[in-house]
Amino acid sequence: MQTTADTRDPLSPQDGIWLRALKAEVEPVTFKKGREVAEGRRVFGLTREPERIRAQVAGPSGERYDVALIPGEGKVVSSCTCPVWNTTGPHCEHVVAVALIYAARFRPPPPPQKAAAPPPPPEPEDMGPDDEEEIPGGGAPGMEGVSLPALAKVESWLGLSSLPDYEFLYRLTPASTGAGGSNNRHWVVDVRRQDAQTKGPVHVKRLLQAGSRIAPPDERIFMVLSRHEHRYDSRIVLSDEDLCEVLELLRQRRVIYRGTPLVYMEQPVRPQIHLESRPDGATAQIELLFPDGVGYPLKDVIVLAGRRTYVIQAQNLHAVEPDFPPRLLRKWLLEPTMAFPSGQLDRVLTFFAAHLPRFRMSLKADDIEVDESVEPRFVVTLEGAAERVKVQLAARYGQTTVAVSPTATHLGYASGVGEDSRKLYRRRDEVERAAGKVLLDQGLRFDQASQAFDATGDVALEFWARGLASLPEEWERYGVQAPKVRLRPKLKPRIRVGMSGVQWFDLDAEFVTDDQAVDLGAVRMWLDSGRKFVPLKDGSFAEADVAEIKRVADLLEEAGAMPGRTRTRLPLHQAVALDLLADLSEFTEVEAKARQAMLALRESAGVPKVAVPEGLQATLRHYQEAGLSWLWFLRRHGLSGILADDMGLGKTIQSLSLMQKVANDEGRKPSLVVAPTSVLANWEREAERFTLGLKAMVWHGQDRRERAEDLKDMDLVLTSYALVRRDLEQLSQVGFRYVILDEAQNIKNADSATAQACKSLPSETRLALTGTPLENRLSELWSIFDFLMPGFLGSAEGFSDRYEQPIQVANDPTAKDRLRRRIQPFIMRRLKTEVAKDLPPKTESVAWCEMEPGQAALYREVLEESRRKVNESIEKVGFKRSRVSILAALMRLRQVCCDPRLLKMPPGTLLPSSAKLERFMELVADLVAEGHRALVFSQFTEMLELLKQEADKVGLRYLYLDGRTKDRMGKVDEYNRPDGPPLFFISLKAGGTGLNLTAADYVIHFDPWWNPAVEDQATDRTHRIGQTRAVISYKLITRGTVEEKILSLQRRKRELAAGVLGTDGDDMGRTLTEQDIQELFTEI
């Protein structure tokens, strides 16, 4: 097989001549250095050109020098970019190195039969200045080239050699002798090649610079030693600390100490205190305890204090553990002993016993036996009563007993002192702490002051009942006899529901275990106490599942069960709450009669159908007939409810049908309808139209008290919420059959005077009519039910804890479902999409308006000013008290969006035009041209006046209605005529309810309102029964303003209502919060 060396070009005879001439010209020292450079593989990029040889040579610090050789006529001309070229003689070491590499690359191929490996090149130290070395020449006999590996470039790139590394030994010699340590002691280290020991120590710095073949472990050692190499003879002087730094690196190398190898021992030595008795006292001496059990004074060994502490004893090297810092070791070396008078011996011994183990030092004392391996036995002393326990835990070592602390560390020795002898026991820290943890795991706490474990209440009960028996059997026990504590099995609910007559349920509820039982009151007290075990009447205790018991107790309280009683009589409207209890089939027994009644009250689909009452002058739709049947079902069972049909589905006609039915079947008796003032005329007209046989009276006007005597002769009394507050005393004397609240959201604030007055009116039955029973908060729904059936949903506080907070804050789906089930039988809500299939669809869309630059700049200016004022107000008086200023600021922003003229700036102020007004006029022009008619709503009456002016300019006919309009129904009739005007400008608050305006098929909301229900009510003035065309609703929204954010707020309010009332919404929203305010006052 042919090698790489066999293919090299042969060296010409002329090359041999100039190479020999080069060696003759340079100084011997220069040639020696050049050979070291060549052997260090520091020559790169060697190329031979026709007239010259080029290469690069690396300096000792990595810098590169360019070298060029021009051979000719038996000599060579050179150049080199290094600073020493031609300074101490011709050429330099870099030129020599290139020439040697050139000779090695192009030497003659050796004979094939002689394939012996070339001998390793000699080290620089082995070659004196007069050594001769032949340069290979062209065919000269006996010539031998410089031995370099064939793959020099690869080896140079890798940084490793294919040849074996040199092996070194390290001689360690102390510069001073004698025992113990000395501050003046130092050590001499010389490094030798094992194959050339007789040639003396090597120069570690030079070897590192030359890049000689050094094993990585040796190279690391050389790097440390080179920092201390300062002598001319290559020997290195180290201090104790310097030697400690290198000793760990020397562990796997050959170290010669005093002529023989130094042995690294695996087991460390440990310091100990040797206490020797004397006639006049005692002496404490610091010793080192070796693995064979022999202790040596510090003066008898060599202690090396440094980064790691070592001890040399004979030819053995030991590490010292624990590894004390050099400061302590030097102090001990200076003063290794200390004498004590006999009077202080006990105190000194106590100190050593307590603290030496903390530093992992042992104690050896004359006349004192030290037991390092004894295991403790534990003793417990008990005292206390059923709900109180105190435990003293002690550890016994031999005849000595010590208190146990679960957190103590560095316990030292336990001392046993007798008359003639003394003994020390090494305490077992981990064992004692583990014993203390056994009691801590039982729930006991450790009192540091009394050094005892104690507990009260449930923990004490469980300890006496179970924990004491679980303690380790080998523990000795003393003290009082354990009190008898009996823990019974888990407490379980036992519930029975029956019927008492036809109007009441009987609820029997108690919680039992074995033969013991407790009532709801005791259970509630236990839940509030946070205790684990339930106290029973016979003095025993029972376990209980807190979550299970709390769930049952909450349902019982929700159903109206009375604490302290095992039986409670409940009205029929609690049927759903009892139904929730019946779901706990494991604990609940329901009698057949009660189950049938609960089913009938729960399933509105099973309500018996009622015929249209005689005297009703109307044809009811199918869903209105179902509504009448449901209302009559509630009446027969003495129940109240909410008719929450979508706006426009005829809640008024259904209520009038009920009034006619009741009058026909039960005789005449007045019923009261409370409605907004703007709706009273509509009620009066509907009653005259559909129930002519009922005597109706409007309780309104300044002369109403003059007609007070007529109230009891009426079938239907119509009045407003304001008059209920004013005339509460007089109206309460009538004794109404029904009190019906139209637009019942008017009592959503339970603490308002209006709500309190309505709830005070005496009546047989109550009914609430509203298309929006829930607008913002769940508490609004509670207020309406508190009017209908007081106590049905518990107190306001209980409702908040049980439903409002879990649903609106935690979004608890279980609580939401439970509330839906509770109220479902007492709310009838139908959407237009569900029941009025012949009702034309309603299309809602947003008409976006883009502000011109002038209006946009004005909006940003008002926004910045408003945001600053609102933030200042919140900082001064808080968020809640800043509500007025917040709403005022928001109104100014909305006014800018509608028309800058609404800001009422000083006369003469130039204001930009309104993009929304322009968009409105375009929209109106199109729909009027196509024969459509529209209702236009705005919150701002000033804006409606501006719209009237614009309509006048283009000659559009219109009607106008706001809170000051007297003849409201006349306006309605005029608009509903076939030849009525195409536009009806209406104030949102004044005309949003109580009007039937089915002549319109378009609705335009000029500015959005916070509550979407208010806008829906306004839209449903035309999208209601009687409408024959599709209704399209437009919302004019100015993009990038507060109006766009109002839309997001409206969506959240819709979700709140849908989540509880059973429509498609899944999430609960929240009302206007501080976070909403921050969002409203930020730019989009």
Backbone hydrogen bonds, N-H to C=O, Kabsch-Sander energy under -0.5 kcal/mol:
donor,donor_aa,acceptor,acceptor_aa,energy
7,T,3,T,-0.6
7,T,4,T,-1.2
8,R,5,A,-1.1
16,G,12,S,-1.4
17,I,13,P,-1.5
18,W,14,Q,-1.9
19,L,15,D,-2.0
20,R,16,G,-1.9
21,A,17,I,-1.9
22,L,18,W,-2.2
23,K,19,L,-1.9
24,A,20,R,-1.7
25,E,21,A,-1.6
26,V,22,L,-1.8
31,F,27,E,-2.4
32,K,28,P,-2.7
33,K,29,V,-2.4
34,G,30,T,-2.3
35,R,31,F,-2.3
36,E,32,K,-1.9
37,V,33,K,-2.3
38,A,34,G,-2.2
39,E,35,R,-2.8
40,G,36,E,-1.8
41,R,38,A,-1.4
42,R,37,V,-1.5
44,F,56,Q,-3.5
47,T,54,R,-2.6
49,E,47,T,-0.6
49,E,52,R,-3.0
53,I,69,L,-2.6
54,R,47,T,-2.4
55,A,67,V,-1.9
56,Q,44,F,-2.9
57,V,65,Y,-2.4
58,A,42,R,-2.8
59,G,63,E,-3.7
62,G,59,G,-1.7
65,Y,57,V,-2.5
67,V,55,A,-2.7
68,A,79,S,-2.2
69,L,53,I,-2.6
70,I,77,V,-3.2
72,G,75,K,-2.7
75,K,72,G,-1.2
77,V,70,I,-1.9
79,S,68,A,-1.8
81,T,66,D,-1.2
85,W,82,C,-0.9
86,N,91,H,-1.9
87,T,84,V,-2.0
88,T,84,V,-0.7
96,V,92,C,-1.9
97,A,93,E,-2.4
98,V,94,H,-2.0
99,A,95,V,-2.2
100,L,96,V,-2.5
101,I,97,A,-2.4
102,Y,98,V,-2.5
103,A,99,A,-2.4
104,A,100,L,-2.3
105,R,101,I,-2.3
106,F,102,Y,-1.8
107,R,104,A,-0.7
114,K,111,P,-1.2
115,A,113,Q,-0.9
126,D,123,E,-1.1
127,M,124,P,-1.3
128,G,126,D,-0.6
131,D,128,G,-1.5
139,G,137,G,-1.3
143,M,140,A,-1.4
148,L,146,V,-0.9
152,A,149,P,-0.7
152,A,150,A,-0.7
155,E,151,L,-2.5
156,S,152,A,-2.7
157,W,153,K,-2.4
158,L,154,V,-2.5
159,G,155,E,-2.5
160,L,155,E,-0.7
166,Y,213,R,-1.8
169,L,192,R,-2.4
170,Y,254,R,-2.5
171,R,169,L,-0.5
171,R,190,D,-2.7
172,L,170,Y,-0.5
172,L,256,I,-3.5
173,T,171,R,-0.5
173,T,188,V,-2.3
175,A,186,H,-3.1
180,G,299,K,-0.9
185,R,182,S,-1.3
187,W,238,L,-3.3
188,V,173,T,-3.3
189,V,187,W,-0.5
189,V,236,I,-3.4
190,D,171,R,-1.6
192,R,169,L,-2.3
194,Q,167,E,-3.0
196,A,193,R,-1.8
197,Q,194,Q,-0.5
199,K,196,A,-0.9
200,G,197,Q,-1.4
202,V,191,V,-3.1
204,V,202,V,-0.9
207,L,203,H,-2.3
208,L,204,V,-2.3
209,Q,205,K,-2.3
210,A,206,R,-2.5
211,G,207,L,-1.0
212,S,207,L,-1.5
214,I,212,S,-1.2
215,A,166,Y,-0.5
219,E,215,A,-2.6
220,R,216,P,-2.1
221,I,217,P,-1.7
222,F,218,D,-3.1
223,M,219,E,-2.3
224,V,220,R,-1.5
225,L,221,I,-2.9
226,S,222,F,-3.1
227,R,223,M,-0.5
227,R,224,V,-0.9
228,H,225,L,-2.2
229,E,226,S,-0.8
230,H,228,H,-0.9
231,R,235,R,-0.7
234,S,231,R,-1.0
236,I,189,V,-3.0
237,V,228,H,-0.8
238,L,187,W,-3.3
238,L,236,I,-0.5
243,L,239,S,-2.6
244,C,240,D,-2.3
245,E,241,E,-1.4
246,V,242,D,-1.1
247,L,243,L,-1.8
248,E,244,C,-0.8
250,L,246,V,-1.5
251,R,248,E,-1.0
252,Q,249,L,-0.5
253,R,250,L,-1.6
254,R,168,F,-0.6
255,V,253,R,-0.7
256,I,170,Y,-3.4
257,Y,255,V,-0.6
257,Y,260,T,-3.2
258,R,172,L,-0.9
260,T,257,Y,-1.4
262,L,255,V,-2.8
263,V,315,Q,-3.0
264,Y,262,L,-0.6
265,M,263,V,-0.6
265,M,317,L,-2.8
269,V,319,A,-2.3
270,R,289,L,-2.1
272,Q,287,E,-2.3
273,I,362,S,-2.4
274,H,272,Q,-0.6
274,H,285,Q,-3.1
275,L,273,I,-0.7
275,L,364,K,-3.6
276,E,274,H,-0.7
276,E,283,T,-3.2
278,R,281,G,-3.2
281,G,278,R,-1.4
282,A,340,F,-2.6
283,T,276,E,-2.8
284,A,338,M,-3.3
285,Q,274,H,-2.4
285,Q,283,T,-0.5
286,I,336,P,-2.6
287,E,272,Q,-2.8
287,E,285,Q,-0.5
288,L,296,Y,-2.6
289,L,270,R,-3.8
289,L,287,E,-0.5
290,F,288,L,-0.7
290,F,294,V,-2.8
293,G,290,F,-2.5
296,Y,288,L,-2.3
298,L,286,I,-0.9
300,D,297,P,-1.6
301,V,298,L,-1.1
302,I,312,I,-2.2
303,V,301,V,-0.7
304,L,302,I,-0.5
304,L,310,Y,-3.2
305,A,303,V,-0.7
306,G,304,L,-0.6
310,Y,304,L,-2.3
311,V,318,H,-2.7
312,I,302,I,-2.8
313,Q,311,V,-0.6
313,Q,316,N,-2.5
316,N,313,Q,-2.1
317,L,263,V,-3.2
318,H,311,V,-2.8
318,H,316,N,-0.5
320,V,309,T,-2.1
321,E,269,V,-2.5
321,E,319,A,-0.5
324,F,322,P,-1.7
328,L,325,P,-0.8
329,L,325,P,-1.6
330,R,326,P,-2.8
331,K,327,R,-1.7
332,W,328,L,-2.7
333,L,329,L,-2.4
334,L,330,R,-1.8
335,E,331,K,-2.0
338,M,284,A,-2.0
340,F,282,A,-3.4
342,S,280,D,-1.1
344,Q,341,P,-1.5
345,L,342,S,-1.1
348,V,344,Q,-2.5
349,L,345,L,-2.8
350,T,346,D,-2.5
351,F,347,R,-2.3
352,F,348,V,-2.7
353,A,349,L,-2.7
354,A,350,T,-2.0
355,H,351,F,-2.3
356,L,352,F,-2.2
359,F,355,H,-0.9
359,F,356,L,-1.1
360,R,357,P,-1.4
361,M,356,L,-2.3
362,S,271,P,-1.2
364,K,273,I,-3.2
365,A,368,I,-0.5
366,D,275,L,-2.5
368,I,365,A,-1.2
369,E,422,R,-1.6
370,V,368,I,-0.5
371,D,369,E,-0.6
371,D,424,L,-3.6
372,E,370,V,-0.7
377,R,396,R,-1.8
379,V,394,A,-2.7
380,V,476,E,-3.2
381,T,392,Q,-2.2
382,L,478,Y,-2.7
383,E,390,K,-1.6
385,A,388,R,-1.5
388,R,385,A,-1.5
389,V,455,A,-2.4
390,K,383,E,-2.6
391,V,453,F,-3.8
392,Q,381,T,-2.6
393,L,391,V,-0.6
394,A,379,V,-2.7
395,A,402,V,-3.2
396,R,377,R,-3.8
397,Y,395,A,-0.6
397,Y,400,T,-3.4
398,G,396,R,-0.6
400,T,397,Y,-2.8
402,V,395,A,-2.6
404,V,393,L,-2.5
408,A,405,S,-0.6
413,Y,353,A,-2.8
414,A,425,Y,-3.1
415,S,413,Y,-0.5
416,G,423,K,-3.2
417,V,415,S,-0.6
418,G,416,G,-0.5
418,G,421,S,-2.5
422,R,367,D,-0.6
423,K,416,G,-2.4
424,L,369,E,-2.8
425,Y,414,A,-2.5
426,R,371,D,-3.1
427,R,412,G,-2.6
427,R,425,Y,-0.5
429,D,427,R,-1.0
432,E,428,R,-2.6
433,R,429,D,-2.6
434,A,430,E,-2.2
435,A,431,V,-1.9
436,G,432,E,-2.3
437,K,433,R,-2.2
438,V,434,A,-1.2
439,L,435,A,-1.0
440,L,436,G,-2.0
441,D,437,K,-2.9
442,Q,438,V,-0.6
442,Q,439,L,-0.6
443,G,440,L,-1.9
444,L,439,L,-1.6
445,R,454,D,-2.6
447,D,445,R,-0.5
447,D,452,A,-3.2
448,Q,446,F,-0.7
451,Q,447,D,-1.4
452,A,447,D,-1.2
453,F,391,V,-3.2
454,D,445,R,-2.5
455,A,389,V,-1.9
457,G,387,E,-1.7
459,V,456,T,-1.0
460,A,456,T,-0.6
461,L,457,G,-2.3
462,E,458,D,-2.8
463,F,459,V,-2.1
464,W,460,A,-2.5
465,A,461,L,-2.4
466,R,462,E,-2.6
467,G,462,E,-2.2
468,L,463,F,-3.2
470,S,466,R,-1.0
470,S,467,G,-0.6
471,L,467,G,-0.5
471,L,468,L,-1.1
475,W,472,P,-1.5
476,E,378,F,-2.3
478,Y,380,V,-2.2
480,V,382,L,-1.9
485,V,483,P,-0.8
487,L,485,V,-0.5
488,R,486,R,-0.6
488,R,541,F,-4.0
491,L,543,E,-2.8
492,K,512,V,-2.6
494,R,510,E,-2.9
495,I,587,F,-2.8
496,R,508,D,-2.9
497,V,589,E,-2.7
498,G,506,D,-2.9
500,S,504,W,-2.3
501,G,499,M,-0.5
503,Q,500,S,-0.5
504,W,500,S,-0.7
505,F,570,L,-3.0
506,D,498,G,-2.6
507,L,505,F,-0.5
507,L,568,T,-2.9
508,D,496,R,-3.2
508,D,506,D,-0.6
509,A,507,L,-0.5
509,A,566,T,-2.3
510,E,494,R,-1.8
511,F,518,V,-2.8
512,V,492,K,-2.9
513,T,516,Q,-2.4
516,Q,513,T,-2.7
518,V,511,F,-2.4
520,L,565,R,-0.6
523,V,519,D,-2.0
524,R,520,L,-2.7
525,M,521,G,-2.3
526,W,522,A,-2.2
527,L,523,V,-2.7
528,D,524,R,-2.5
529,S,525,M,-1.5
530,G,526,W,-1.0
530,G,527,L,-0.6
531,R,526,W,-0.8
534,V,542,A,-3.1
536,L,540,S,-2.6
539,G,536,L,-1.6
541,F,486,R,-2.2
542,A,534,V,-1.9
543,E,488,R,-1.3
546,V,544,A,-0.9
549,I,545,D,-2.9
550,K,546,V,-2.8
551,R,547,A,-2.1
552,V,548,E,-2.1
553,A,549,I,-2.9
554,D,550,K,-2.8
555,L,551,R,-2.0
556,L,552,V,-2.5
557,E,553,A,-2.7
558,E,554,D,-2.5
559,A,555,L,-1.9
560,G,556,L,-0.8
560,G,557,E,-0.6
561,A,556,L,-2.7
565,R,562,M,-1.5
568,T,507,L,-2.4
570,L,505,F,-2.9
570,L,568,T,-0.5
572,L,503,Q,-0.7
574,Q,571,P,-1.6
575,A,572,L,-2.0
578,L,574,Q,-2.4
579,D,575,A,-2.1
580,L,576,V,-2.1
581,L,577,A,-1.5
582,A,578,L,-2.3
583,D,579,D,-1.0
584,L,581,L,-1.7
585,S,583,D,-1.9
587,F,584,L,-1.9
588,T,584,L,-1.8
589,E,495,I,-2.5
591,E,497,V,-2.8
595,R,591,E,-2.7
596,Q,592,A,-2.4
597,A,593,K,-2.0
598,M,594,A,-2.5
599,L,595,R,-2.3
600,A,596,Q,-2.2
601,L,597,A,-2.1
602,R,598,M,-1.6
603,E,599,L,-2.3
604,S,602,R,-1.0
606,G,603,E,-1.1
607,V,604,S,-1.5
616,L,613,P,-1.6
617,Q,615,G,-0.6
617,Q,690,F,-3.4
618,A,616,L,-1.3
620,L,618,A,-0.7
625,E,621,R,-2.2
626,A,622,H,-2.0
627,G,623,Y,-2.0
628,L,624,Q,-2.2
629,S,625,E,-2.3
630,W,626,A,-2.2
631,L,627,G,-2.4
632,W,628,L,-2.3
633,F,629,S,-2.2
634,L,630,W,-2.3
635,R,631,L,-1.9
636,R,632,W,-2.5
637,H,633,F,-1.4
638,G,635,R,-1.4
639,L,634,L,-3.3
641,G,766,R,-1.0
642,I,826,F,-2.8
643,L,768,A,-2.8
644,A,642,I,-0.9
644,A,828,M,-2.7
646,D,830,R,-3.1
649,L,646,D,-1.6
654,Q,650,G,-1.6
655,S,651,K,-2.0
656,L,652,T,-2.5
657,S,653,I,-2.1
658,L,654,Q,-1.9
659,M,655,S,-2.4
660,Q,656,L,-2.2
661,K,657,S,-2.3
662,V,658,L,-2.9
663,A,659,M,-2.2
664,N,660,Q,-2.2
665,D,661,K,-2.2
666,E,662,V,-3.1
667,G,663,A,-1.2
671,S,715,D,-1.2
672,L,738,Y,-3.0
673,V,717,V,-3.4
674,V,672,L,-0.5
674,V,740,I,-3.3
675,A,673,V,-0.5
675,A,719,T,-2.4
679,V,676,P,-2.0
680,L,676,P,-0.8
680,L,677,T,-0.8
681,A,677,T,-0.5
683,W,679,V,-2.1
684,E,680,L,-2.5
685,R,681,A,-2.4
686,E,682,N,-2.5
687,A,683,W,-2.7
688,E,684,E,-2.2
689,R,685,R,-1.7
690,F,686,E,-2.8
691,T,687,A,-2.0
694,L,691,T,-1.4
696,A,694,L,-0.7
697,M,716,L,-2.2
699,W,697,M,-0.7
699,W,718,L,-3.6
700,H,698,V,-1.5
704,R,701,G,-1.3
706,E,703,D,-0.9
707,R,704,R,-1.6
708,A,705,R,-1.3
710,D,707,R,-1.4
711,L,708,A,-1.5
713,D,710,D,-0.9
714,M,711,L,-1.4
715,D,695,K,-2.4
716,L,695,K,-2.4
717,V,671,S,-2.9
718,L,697,M,-3.5
719,T,673,V,-2.6
721,Y,675,A,-0.6
724,V,720,S,-1.5
725,R,721,Y,-1.6
726,R,722,A,-1.8
727,D,723,L,-3.3
728,L,725,R,-0.6
731,L,727,D,-2.7
732,S,728,L,-2.2
733,Q,729,E,-0.6
733,Q,730,Q,-0.8
734,V,731,L,-1.3
735,G,731,L,-0.6
736,F,762,P,-1.0
737,R,670,P,-3.1
739,V,765,T,-1.4
740,I,672,L,-3.7
741,L,739,V,-0.5
741,L,767,L,-2.5
742,D,674,V,-3.3
742,D,740,I,-0.7
743,E,769,L,-0.9
744,A,741,L,-0.5
744,A,769,L,-2.2
746,N,743,E,-1.9
747,I,744,A,-2.1
748,K,745,Q,-1.7
750,A,748,K,-1.0
752,S,749,N,-1.8
756,Q,752,S,-2.3
757,A,753,A,-2.3
758,C,754,T,-2.3
759,K,755,A,-2.2
760,S,756,Q,-0.9
760,S,757,A,-0.5
761,L,757,A,-0.6
761,L,758,C,-1.0
764,E,736,F,-1.2
764,E,737,R,-0.6
765,T,737,R,-2.3
767,L,739,V,-2.2
768,A,641,G,-2.1
769,L,741,L,-3.5
770,T,643,L,-1.7
780,E,777,R,-1.2
781,L,777,R,-0.6
781,L,778,L,-0.6
782,W,778,L,-1.8
783,S,779,S,-2.1
784,I,780,E,-1.7
785,F,781,L,-2.2
786,D,782,W,-2.3
787,F,783,S,-1.2
788,L,784,I,-2.0
789,M,785,F,-3.0
792,F,789,M,-2.4
794,G,791,G,-1.2
799,F,795,S,-2.8
800,S,796,A,-2.1
801,D,797,E,-2.4
802,R,798,G,-2.8
803,Y,799,F,-2.8
804,E,799,F,-1.8
805,Q,800,S,-2.9
807,I,803,Y,-2.6
808,Q,804,E,-2.7
809,V,804,E,-0.5
809,V,805,Q,-1.9
810,A,805,Q,-1.6
811,N,807,I,-0.6
812,D,806,P,-2.7
816,K,812,D,-1.9
817,D,813,P,-2.4
818,R,814,T,-2.4
819,L,815,A,-2.3
820,R,816,K,-2.2
821,R,817,D,-2.2
822,R,818,R,-1.8
823,I,819,L,-2.2
824,Q,820,R,-1.8
826,F,823,I,-1.5
827,I,824,Q,-1.3
828,M,642,I,-2.6
829,R,827,I,-0.6
834,E,831,L,-1.3
835,V,831,L,-2.0
836,A,832,K,-1.4
837,K,835,V,-1.1
839,L,836,A,-1.6
843,T,1031,V,-3.2
844,E,842,K,-0.5
845,S,1033,S,-2.6
847,A,1035,K,-3.0
848,W,846,V,-0.7
849,C,1037,I,-2.5
851,M,849,C,-0.6
856,A,852,E,-2.7
857,A,853,P,-2.5
858,L,854,G,-2.0
859,Y,855,Q,-2.3
860,R,856,A,-2.2
861,E,857,A,-2.1
862,V,858,L,-2.4
863,L,859,Y,-2.6
864,E,860,R,-2.5
865,E,861,E,-2.2
866,S,862,V,-2.8
867,R,863,L,-2.8
868,R,864,E,-2.2
869,K,865,E,-2.2
870,V,866,S,-2.6
871,N,867,R,-2.4
872,E,868,R,-2.2
873,S,869,K,-2.2
874,I,870,V,-2.6
875,E,871,N,-2.3
876,K,872,E,-1.8
877,V,873,S,-2.9
878,G,873,S,-0.5
878,G,874,I,-1.7
882,S,879,F,-1.0
883,R,880,K,-1.1
886,I,882,S,-2.3
887,L,883,R,-2.6
888,A,884,V,-2.2
889,A,885,S,-2.1
890,L,886,I,-2.4
891,M,887,L,-2.2
892,R,888,A,-1.8
893,L,889,A,-1.7
894,R,890,L,-2.2
895,Q,891,M,-2.2
896,V,892,R,-2.0
897,C,893,L,-1.7
898,C,894,R,-1.9
899,D,895,Q,-2.8
902,L,899,D,-2.3
903,L,900,P,-1.6
904,K,901,R,-1.4
909,T,906,P,-1.8
911,L,909,T,-0.6
915,A,913,S,-0.6
918,E,914,S,-1.7
919,R,915,A,-2.2
920,F,916,K,-2.5
921,M,917,L,-2.4
922,E,918,E,-1.9
923,L,919,R,-2.2
924,V,920,F,-2.9
925,A,921,M,-2.2
926,D,922,E,-1.7
927,L,923,L,-2.2
928,V,924,V,-2.4
929,A,925,A,-1.7
930,E,926,D,-1.2
931,G,928,V,-1.6
932,H,927,L,-2.8
934,A,982,P,-3.2
935,L,1002,Y,-2.2
936,V,984,F,-2.8
937,F,935,L,-0.5
937,F,1004,I,-2.7
938,S,986,I,-1.4
941,T,939,Q,-0.7
944,L,940,F,-1.7
945,E,941,T,-1.9
946,L,942,E,-1.7
947,L,943,M,-2.3
948,K,944,L,-2.3
949,Q,945,E,-1.9
950,E,946,L,-2.0
951,A,947,L,-2.4
952,D,948,K,-2.5
953,K,949,Q,-1.9
954,V,950,E,-1.3
955,G,951,A,-0.7
955,G,952,D,-0.7
956,L,951,A,-2.6
959,L,983,L,-1.6
961,L,985,F,-2.2
965,T,962,D,-1.7
968,R,966,K,-1.7
971,K,967,D,-1.7
972,V,968,R,-2.0
973,D,969,M,-2.7
974,E,970,G,-2.3
975,Y,971,K,-2.2
976,N,972,V,-2.4
977,R,973,D,-0.8
977,R,974,E,-0.5
980,G,977,R,-2.4
983,L,957,R,-1.0
984,F,934,A,-1.4
985,F,959,L,-3.0
986,I,936,V,-3.2
986,I,984,F,-0.5
987,S,961,L,-2.5
988,L,938,S,-2.2
991,G,987,S,-2.8
992,G,988,L,-0.8
997,L,995,L,-0.6
997,L,1021,R,-3.6
1000,A,997,L,-1.3
1001,D,933,R,-1.9
1002,Y,933,R,-1.6
1003,V,1032,I,-2.4
1004,I,935,L,-3.4
1005,H,1003,V,-0.5
1005,H,1034,Y,-3.2
1006,F,937,F,-2.5
1006,F,1004,I,-0.9
1007,D,937,F,-0.5
1014,V,1011,N,-0.7
1015,E,1011,N,-1.2
1016,D,1012,P,-2.6
1017,Q,1013,A,-2.3
1018,A,1014,V,-1.8
1019,T,1015,E,-2.7
1020,D,1016,D,-2.4
1021,R,1018,A,-1.6
1022,T,1019,T,-1.6
1023,H,1019,T,-1.5
1024,R,1022,T,-1.7
1025,I,648,G,-2.1
1027,Q,1024,R,-2.2
1031,V,841,P,-2.0
1032,I,1001,D,-2.3
1033,S,843,T,-3.8
1034,Y,1003,V,-3.4
1035,K,845,S,-1.7
1036,L,1005,H,-2.3
1036,L,1034,Y,-0.5
1037,I,847,A,-2.0
1037,I,1035,K,-0.8
1039,R,849,C,-2.3
1039,R,1037,I,-0.6
1041,T,1038,T,-0.9
1044,E,1038,T,-0.5
1044,E,1041,T,-0.8
1045,K,1041,T,-1.0
1046,I,1042,V,-1.7
1047,L,1043,E,-1.3
1048,S,1044,E,-0.9
1049,L,1045,K,-1.9
1050,Q,1046,I,-2.5
1051,R,1047,L,-1.8
1052,R,1048,S,-1.6
1053,K,1049,L,-1.7
1054,R,1050,Q,-2.1
1055,E,1051,R,-2.0
1056,L,1052,R,-1.7
1057,A,1053,K,-1.8
1058,A,1054,R,-2.6
1059,G,1055,E,-2.3
1060,V,1056,L,-1.1
1061,L,1057,A,-2.3
1062,G,1058,A,-1.0
1063,T,1058,A,-1.2
1077,I,1073,T,-2.1
1078,Q,1074,E,-2.1
1079,E,1075,Q,-2.2
1080,L,1076,D,-2.6
1081,F,1077,I,-1.7
1082,T,1079,E,-1.4
